[in-house]
Amino acid sequence: MSGARGGRKKKGHAEDEHPDERWMASYMDMITVLMCMFIVLFAMSNVDQDKYIALRNSLATGFGQTDVGKVDTASGTVVNAADVTKEGKGYSSGDETDLSKAAASGEAQTAEQAAAATVAAQGELDDLTAIKAAIAANLEGSGLSADVEFAVDARGLTVRLIGSETFFGTNSADLSGTAVNVMNAIGPVLKTSGHDVSVEGHADQRSSTAPFATNWELSSARATQVLRDLVERGGVGADHIQSVGFGSSRPLSTGTTDADLASNRRVDIVVLSNQSDTVSALLPQLEQAAAAGGAVTDGRNPTVQQAADTSTTAESGDTSTADAAVETKTETKTEKKTEKKEESSGH
C-alpha cells in the first residue's frame, strides 16, 4: 500500500505542474501586428468616391480639358487647352499695356534707387575728401606730406604710412619721432570724423628676425602701436578703432627692389565708409571721375552734382526739360491712381 500511495502522490504532483506558455506572448504580439496591418490595408483600399470625383473634375477644369460646371479651382489661373503653347510654356492673355507699364514702373524705380545710391556715395566721398584735406593740411604744416599717401577705395579712405624705417626702427614696433609727429597730424582729425578706423600692419616678403618670430607678429605689433597712439594720445574712441596684422600676405608690389620692399613695409590707417556696401562700391568710380575732371568745387563731382541739381530742380517745380519728364511721370502716376479708384468704385 505504501508503494501505491507513493505512486498516487507522484501522479497528483504531476497533474499540478503547468507547461511553459511564454510562447503565447510572442504569438499574440504577432497576431496583433497582423490585425493592424490588415486594418490599414482595408482603410487604404476604401476610396471616398465623392472626393475622388471632385479632385478629378478640379484637375480637368484647371488644365482646360473639360468644363464640368462650377468647380473649386482656388485662386489659380484656368488655362484653356487652346492657349497652351507647343513648348508647354506659360502664356499671358492679359493687357500687354499693363505689363509694359509695370515693367516701366520697375525700371523707373531701379533708376531712382541708382540715383539715390549715387547721391549717397557722392556725399560719402565729400566727407572722406574733407578728412583727407584736413590731414593733408596738418601734414603740410609739419613738413611731413612726403611720408604719407592717400587712396580711396570701396572700403573708404586709406592713409598709408609708407616705409617702415621712417616710422619704426629695424625689427621694432616702437614709434619713431617722425611717426609721433604724423600721428599728431592724423589723430585730431580722426577723433571728430565720425567714422570707424582700421589700423592694418604689413610687412615685406623677407623673413622677420628677433624679437619677432614671423612677419605676422611684426606687422601686428606695429599696427597695435599705431592704434594705441591714436587712442591714448589722439583721443580716438576705443570702440571705433581696431588693429590687424596681415604680415606679407597683401603686398602693394611684387618686385624685389628696395623701392618695392619699402612700399610693402607699411601701416594703413583705413577710415571706413559709413555707407552700405552697394553705395561704398561707387566710391572708386566717383573718385576717378573727380580726378579726371580736374578741380572739384567743395569736394563735389560736377557730373553727380549736376544730376543732384536736376533732381532738386524737378522737386521744386522748375520748368526745365528734366522737370517736364518728372511732371509727365507724376501725371502718369496720377492717372493710374484715378483709373484704379474708378475701377474700385465700378466693382
C-alpha positions as CSV (number, residue, x, y, z in Angstrom):
1,M,0.0,0.0,0.0
2,S,2.9,2.3,0.7
3,G,4.0,1.8,-2.9
4,A,0.5,2.6,-4.3
5,R,0.3,5.7,-2.1
6,G,3.7,6.8,-3.2
7,G,2.6,6.3,-6.8
8,R,-0.6,8.3,-6.3
9,K,1.3,11.1,-4.8
10,K,3.7,11.3,-7.7
11,K,0.7,11.3,-10.1
12,G,-1.0,14.1,-8.2
13,H,2.2,16.1,-8.2
14,A,2.5,15.7,-12.0
15,E,-1.1,17.0,-12.5
16,D,-0.3,20.2,-10.5
17,E,2.6,21.2,-12.9
18,H,1.8,23.6,-15.8
19,P,3.6,23.6,-19.2
20,D,5.7,26.6,-20.3
21,E,3.3,29.1,-22.1
22,R,5.7,32.0,-22.7
23,W,5.4,31.4,-26.4
24,M,1.8,32.7,-26.3
25,A,3.0,36.3,-25.6
26,S,5.0,36.3,-28.9
27,Y,2.1,34.7,-30.7
28,M,-0.4,37.3,-29.5
29,D,2.0,40.1,-30.5
30,M,2.3,38.7,-34.0
31,I,-1.5,38.4,-34.3
32,T,-2.0,42.0,-33.1
33,V,0.5,43.3,-35.7
34,L,-1.2,41.3,-38.5
35,M,-4.6,42.7,-37.5
36,C,-3.2,46.3,-37.6
37,M,-1.7,45.7,-41.0
38,F,-5.0,44.4,-42.4
39,I,-6.9,47.3,-40.9
40,V,-4.5,49.7,-42.6
41,L,-4.8,47.9,-45.9
42,F,-8.6,48.0,-45.7
43,A,-8.6,51.7,-45.0
44,M,-6.3,52.4,-47.9
45,S,-8.4,50.4,-50.3
46,N,-11.6,52.2,-49.2
47,V,-11.6,55.3,-51.6
48,D,-14.0,58.1,-51.0
49,Q,-15.7,58.2,-54.4
50,D,-17.1,61.7,-53.9
51,K,-13.8,63.2,-53.1
52,Y,-12.1,61.4,-55.9
53,I,-14.6,62.8,-58.4
54,A,-14.2,66.3,-57.1
55,L,-10.4,66.1,-57.4
56,R,-10.7,64.7,-61.0
57,N,-13.1,67.4,-62.1
58,S,-11.0,70.2,-60.5
59,L,-7.8,69.0,-62.3
60,A,-9.7,68.6,-65.6
61,T,-11.1,72.2,-65.3
62,G,-7.8,73.6,-64.2
63,F,-6.0,72.3,-67.2
64,G,-8.8,73.3,-69.5
65,Q,-9.6,69.8,-70.7
66,T,-13.3,69.8,-70.0
67,D,-16.0,72.0,-68.5
68,V,-17.7,70.3,-65.6
69,G,-19.5,73.3,-64.2
70,K,-18.8,75.0,-61.0
71,V,-15.6,73.6,-59.6
72,D,-13.4,75.0,-56.8
73,T,-10.2,75.9,-58.6
74,A,-9.0,78.2,-55.7
75,S,-7.3,81.4,-57.0
76,G,-5.2,79.9,-59.7
77,T,-5.4,80.7,-63.4
78,V,-7.6,78.4,-65.6
79,V,-5.6,77.6,-68.7
80,N,-7.5,76.7,-71.8
81,A,-6.1,73.9,-73.9
82,A,-6.1,76.1,-77.0
83,D,-4.0,78.7,-75.3
84,V,-1.2,76.4,-74.2
85,T,1.9,76.7,-76.4
86,K,3.6,73.7,-78.0
87,E,6.6,74.1,-75.8
88,G,4.3,73.9,-72.8
89,K,5.4,77.4,-71.6
90,G,3.2,79.8,-69.9
91,Y,1.2,82.4,-71.7
92,S,-0.4,85.8,-70.9
93,S,-3.9,86.7,-72.0
94,G,-3.9,90.0,-70.1
95,D,-3.4,93.5,-71.3
96,E,0.1,93.9,-72.6
97,T,-0.1,97.6,-72.0
98,D,-0.5,97.0,-68.3
99,L,2.5,94.7,-68.4
100,S,4.5,97.3,-70.2
101,K,3.5,99.9,-67.6
102,A,4.5,97.6,-64.8
103,A,7.9,97.0,-66.4
104,A,8.4,100.7,-67.0
105,S,7.5,101.4,-63.4
106,G,10.1,98.8,-62.2
107,E,12.7,100.4,-64.4
108,A,11.9,103.8,-63.1
109,Q,12.1,102.6,-59.5
110,T,15.5,101.0,-60.3
111,A,16.8,104.2,-61.8
112,E,15.6,106.2,-58.8
113,Q,17.4,103.8,-56.5
114,A,20.6,104.0,-58.6
115,A,20.4,107.8,-58.5
116,A,19.8,107.8,-54.7
117,A,22.8,105.5,-54.3
118,T,25.0,107.8,-56.4
119,V,24.0,110.8,-54.4
120,A,24.7,109.0,-51.2
121,A,28.1,107.8,-52.5
122,Q,29.0,111.4,-53.5
123,G,28.1,112.7,-50.1
124,E,30.3,110.0,-48.5
125,L,33.1,110.8,-50.9
126,D,32.8,114.5,-49.9
127,D,33.1,113.5,-46.3
128,L,36.2,111.4,-46.9
129,T,37.7,114.1,-49.1
130,A,37.2,116.6,-46.3
131,I,39.0,114.2,-43.9
132,K,41.8,113.8,-46.4
133,A,42.2,117.6,-46.9
134,A,42.3,118.2,-43.1
135,I,45.0,115.5,-42.6
136,A,47.0,116.8,-45.6
137,A,46.9,120.3,-44.3
138,N,48.2,119.2,-40.9
139,L,51.0,117.2,-42.5
140,E,51.9,120.0,-44.8
141,G,52.2,122.3,-41.8
142,S,54.6,119.9,-40.2
143,G,56.6,119.2,-43.4
144,L,55.6,115.5,-43.5
145,S,53.5,115.4,-46.6
146,A,56.0,113.1,-48.4
147,D,55.7,110.4,-45.8
148,V,52.0,109.7,-46.2
149,E,49.9,108.6,-49.2
150,F,46.1,108.7,-49.6
151,A,43.9,106.3,-51.5
152,V,40.1,105.9,-51.8
153,D,38.5,102.5,-52.5
154,A,35.2,100.7,-51.7
155,R,36.2,100.5,-48.0
156,G,36.8,104.2,-47.5
157,L,39.9,106.4,-47.2
158,T,43.3,104.8,-46.7
159,V,46.0,106.9,-45.0
160,R,49.1,105.0,-45.9
161,L,52.4,105.3,-43.9
162,I,55.0,104.1,-46.4
163,G,58.4,102.8,-45.4
164,S,58.7,101.3,-42.0
165,E,62.1,102.8,-41.4
166,T,60.5,106.3,-41.3
167,F,58.1,105.3,-38.5
168,F,59.8,102.3,-36.8
169,G,63.2,101.0,-36.1
170,T,64.6,97.9,-37.7
171,N,62.6,94.9,-36.4
172,S,61.0,97.2,-33.9
173,A,57.4,98.2,-33.2
174,D,58.3,101.4,-31.3
175,L,57.1,104.6,-33.0
176,S,59.9,106.9,-34.1
177,G,59.9,110.7,-33.7
178,T,58.6,111.2,-37.2
179,A,55.8,108.7,-36.6
180,V,54.7,110.6,-33.5
181,N,54.6,113.8,-35.5
182,V,52.5,112.1,-38.2
183,M,50.1,110.8,-35.5
184,N,49.8,114.3,-34.2
185,A,48.5,115.4,-37.6
186,I,46.2,112.4,-38.1
187,G,44.7,111.8,-34.6
188,P,42.7,115.0,-34.1
189,V,41.0,114.6,-37.5
190,L,40.0,111.0,-36.9
191,K,38.8,111.9,-33.4
192,T,36.0,114.0,-34.8
193,S,35.5,112.2,-38.1
194,G,32.5,110.1,-37.1
195,H,34.0,107.1,-38.9
196,D,35.3,103.7,-37.7
197,V,39.0,103.2,-38.2
198,S,41.0,100.1,-39.0
199,V,44.8,100.1,-38.5
200,E,46.4,97.5,-40.7
201,G,50.1,96.4,-40.5
202,H,52.0,95.0,-43.4
203,A,55.5,93.6,-44.0
204,D,57.6,92.8,-47.0
205,Q,58.4,89.3,-48.3
206,R,61.7,88.9,-46.3
207,S,61.6,86.8,-43.1
208,S,61.5,88.6,-39.8
209,T,64.2,88.3,-37.2
210,A,64.3,88.5,-33.4
211,P,62.4,89.6,-31.4
212,F,59.6,88.8,-33.8
213,A,59.3,85.2,-34.9
214,T,57.4,85.9,-38.2
215,N,56.1,88.9,-40.2
216,W,52.7,88.3,-38.6
217,E,53.9,89.3,-35.2
218,L,55.9,92.2,-36.6
219,S,53.0,93.7,-38.6
220,S,50.5,93.1,-35.8
221,A,52.8,94.8,-33.2
222,R,53.3,97.9,-35.4
223,A,49.6,98.2,-36.1
224,T,48.8,97.9,-32.4
225,Q,51.3,100.6,-31.5
226,V,49.7,103.0,-34.0
227,L,46.3,102.1,-32.6
228,R,47.5,102.8,-29.0
229,D,48.9,106.2,-30.0
230,L,45.7,107.2,-31.7
231,V,43.6,106.1,-28.7
232,E,45.9,107.2,-25.9
233,R,47.2,110.5,-27.3
234,G,44.9,111.2,-30.2
235,G,41.7,110.7,-28.3
236,V,40.1,108.3,-30.9
237,G,37.3,106.3,-29.3
238,A,38.4,102.8,-28.4
239,D,35.1,101.5,-29.6
240,H,35.6,102.9,-33.1
241,I,39.1,101.5,-33.9
242,Q,40.7,98.2,-34.5
243,S,44.1,96.8,-35.5
244,V,45.1,93.8,-37.6
245,G,48.3,92.4,-38.9
246,F,48.5,90.9,-42.4
247,G,52.2,90.0,-42.5
248,S,53.4,89.9,-46.1
249,S,50.1,88.5,-47.5
250,R,48.9,91.7,-49.1
251,P,51.8,93.4,-50.9
252,L,51.4,96.5,-52.9
253,S,54.3,95.4,-55.2
254,T,55.6,92.0,-56.1
255,G,59.1,93.2,-57.1
256,T,62.2,92.6,-55.1
257,T,63.9,96.1,-55.4
258,D,64.4,98.3,-52.4
259,A,61.6,100.5,-53.5
260,D,59.2,97.6,-53.9
261,L,60.1,96.2,-50.5
262,A,59.7,99.6,-48.9
263,S,56.2,100.0,-50.3
264,N,55.2,96.7,-48.8
265,R,56.5,97.7,-45.3
266,R,53.7,100.0,-44.3
267,V,50.9,100.7,-41.9
268,D,47.5,101.6,-43.4
269,I,45.0,103.7,-41.4
270,V,41.7,103.0,-43.1
271,V,38.9,105.4,-42.5
272,L,35.9,103.1,-43.1
273,S,32.9,104.2,-45.0
274,N,29.6,104.6,-43.1
275,Q,27.5,103.7,-46.1
276,S,26.3,100.3,-47.3
277,D,28.4,98.0,-49.5
278,T,26.3,98.9,-52.5
279,V,26.9,102.7,-52.0
280,S,30.5,102.3,-51.0
281,A,31.3,100.3,-54.2
282,L,30.6,103.6,-56.1
283,L,33.4,105.5,-54.3
284,P,36.3,104.5,-56.6
285,Q,34.4,105.4,-59.7
286,L,33.4,108.8,-58.3
287,E,37.0,109.4,-57.2
288,Q,38.3,108.6,-60.7
289,A,35.7,110.9,-62.2
290,A,36.6,113.7,-59.9
291,A,40.3,113.2,-60.7
292,A,39.6,113.2,-64.4
293,G,37.5,116.3,-64.2
294,G,40.3,118.3,-62.5
295,A,39.5,120.6,-59.6
296,V,36.3,119.7,-57.8
297,T,34.4,122.6,-56.2
298,D,33.7,121.9,-52.5
299,G,34.8,118.3,-52.9
300,R,31.9,117.5,-55.2
301,N,31.9,115.7,-58.6
302,P,30.5,118.1,-61.2
303,T,28.6,115.3,-63.1
304,V,27.0,113.9,-59.9
305,Q,26.3,117.5,-58.7
306,Q,24.5,118.3,-61.9
307,A,22.4,115.2,-61.5
308,A,21.6,116.1,-57.9
309,D,20.7,119.7,-59.0
310,T,18.4,118.3,-61.7
311,S,16.7,116.2,-59.2
312,T,16.3,119.1,-56.8
313,T,15.0,121.4,-59.5
314,A,12.5,118.8,-60.5
315,E,11.2,118.7,-56.9
316,S,10.9,122.5,-56.7
317,G,8.8,122.7,-59.9
318,D,11.3,124.3,-62.3
319,T,10.3,124.3,-66.0
320,S,13.4,122.6,-67.4
321,T,13.5,119.5,-69.6
322,A,14.1,117.3,-66.6
323,D,11.2,118.9,-64.9
324,A,8.9,118.1,-67.8
325,A,9.9,114.5,-67.7
326,V,9.3,114.3,-63.9
327,E,5.9,116.1,-64.3
328,T,5.0,113.6,-67.1
329,K,5.8,110.7,-64.8
330,T,3.8,112.4,-62.0
331,E,0.8,112.9,-64.3
332,T,1.0,109.2,-65.4
333,K,1.1,108.0,-61.8
334,T,-1.9,110.3,-61.0
335,E,-3.8,108.9,-64.0
336,K,-3.1,105.4,-62.8
337,K,-4.4,106.2,-59.3
338,T,-7.6,107.8,-60.8
339,E,-8.1,104.7,-63.0
340,K,-7.7,102.4,-60.0
341,K,-10.2,104.4,-58.0
342,E,-12.7,104.4,-60.8
343,E,-12.3,100.6,-61.2
344,S,-12.7,100.1,-57.5
345,S,-16.0,102.2,-57.5
346,G,-17.2,100.3,-60.5
347,H,-16.8,97.0,-58.6
